[in-house]
């Protein structure tokens, strides 16, 4: 046991003495006076140190990129396809942010149906809108273009297409 007692003496660990309790006077009501609060002082860095610190902090900050779509003017493409391969042109115009007026009048019904199906799927995937104007004419808009008004109602009452009744908002 002398080995442990010698070790405890060197480390100053004694089981029978507790120095914290010996010096405790029981003054729980003591409140330290608040010292006058001083704002932290700032040291001016030279420009080279500031550039180094700025470049280091920029390396660790995640970048926030917010895409902003600006459209100076609404562009409308009029497409009259003849074969199914022309459907790619329609989708390319939609991807470019253009509204497309699709006229499938005068082409084979099966080809017209395939073109409508293809553009309908592409429009849905881009959150766009496809609306029927007449039996063979459709208007397709990307997500950033809103259409208001019922085209069927406008055509049936006017007999011809009156563009003033169509409101396109970008």
Secondary structure as the mmCIF struct_conf table of DSSP 4:
data_model
#
loop_
_struct_conf.conf_type_id
_struct_conf.id
_struct_conf.beg_label_comp_id
_struct_conf.beg_label_asym_id
_struct_conf.beg_label_seq_id
_struct_conf.end_label_comp_id
_struct_conf.end_label_asym_id
_struct_conf.end_label_seq_id
HELX_RH_AL_P HELX_RH_AL_P1 UNK A 2 UNK A 11
TURN_TY1_P TURN_TY1_P1 UNK A 12 UNK A 12
BEND BEND1 UNK A 15 UNK A 16
HELX_RH_AL_P HELX_RH_AL_P2 UNK A 19 UNK A 23
TURN_TY1_P TURN_TY1_P2 UNK A 28 UNK A 29
HELX_LH_PP_P HELX_LH_PP_P1 UNK A 32 UNK A 37
HELX_LH_PP_P HELX_LH_PP_P2 UNK A 39 UNK A 41
HELX_LH_PP_P HELX_LH_PP_P3 UNK A 43 UNK A 46
HELX_RH_AL_P HELX_RH_AL_P3 UNK A 47 UNK A 60
BEND BEND2 UNK A 61 UNK A 61
HELX_LH_PP_P HELX_LH_PP_P4 UNK A 62 UNK A 63
BEND BEND3 UNK A 72 UNK A 73
STRN STRN1 UNK A 76 UNK A 79
BEND BEND4 UNK A 82 UNK A 83
HELX_RH_3T_P HELX_RH_3T_P1 UNK A 84 UNK A 86
HELX_RH_AL_P HELX_RH_AL_P4 UNK A 87 UNK A 95
TURN_TY1_P TURN_TY1_P3 UNK A 96 UNK A 97
STRN STRN2 UNK A 99 UNK A 103
TURN_TY1_P TURN_TY1_P4 UNK A 105 UNK A 106
BEND BEND5 UNK A 107 UNK A 107
HELX_RH_AL_P HELX_RH_AL_P5 UNK A 109 UNK A 125
TURN_TY1_P TURN_TY1_P5 UNK A 126 UNK A 127
STRN STRN3 UNK A 129 UNK A 132
BEND BEND6 UNK A 133 UNK A 136
STRN STRN4 UNK A 137 UNK A 141
TURN_TY1_P TURN_TY1_P6 UNK A 143 UNK A 144
STRN STRN5 UNK A 146 UNK A 148
BEND BEND7 UNK A 149 UNK A 149
HELX_RH_AL_P HELX_RH_AL_P6 UNK A 151 UNK A 158
BEND BEND8 UNK A 159 UNK A 160
HELX_RH_3T_P HELX_RH_3T_P2 UNK A 163 UNK A 165
STRN STRN6 UNK A 167 UNK A 169
#
